[in-house]
């Protein structure tokens, strides 16, 4: 009896597996070619999807979310944001740099002071939609 554990293929619900933890590919054929073709024709290109994923990563940090939340209410300098969030100016500056590179905030100088604000209203809309989703989920758990 040969030991073919590396070559062992599991079949579970139509999927061909190299091992019990890894899906290799679907073993069947596409049953709804019209649906797949329709979806393929309207899906954004890979580059745009990648850019979108990178944008959403920026929203994945609590400090950045707090900064955005504050900037929705008023334009602020680093010192104001640091005081508001009880953090160092260095930490706030680092997060503002990330937000600026992602195109979510912009800045303007007034003498020696740099003020930060939201780059456009789309960011507030994304934020509000995410927060609304959280509230719906919380209500469903009550």
SULDA-V436736 format. One line per field, one symbol per residue. phi: phi as a letter, one per 20 degrees, with the letter a starting at -180 (. if undefined). psi: psi as a letter, one per 40 degrees, with the letter a starting at -180 (. if undefined). Layout:
phi = ???
psi = ???
This chain:
phi = .eedffefdedclndedfbfdceeafeedfecgffffffgfdfffgfffffffffffffecffffffggfffeafbegfffffgelcfffffgffffffffemecccbecmeedddbffbfgffffgfffffffffffffef
psi = hihfddehhihhfeihhdieehhdiheaihdgdddddddddehiidddddddddddddeehdddddddddeddihiidddddddefiidddddddddddddeediiiihgbehhiiihdieddddddddddddddddddde.
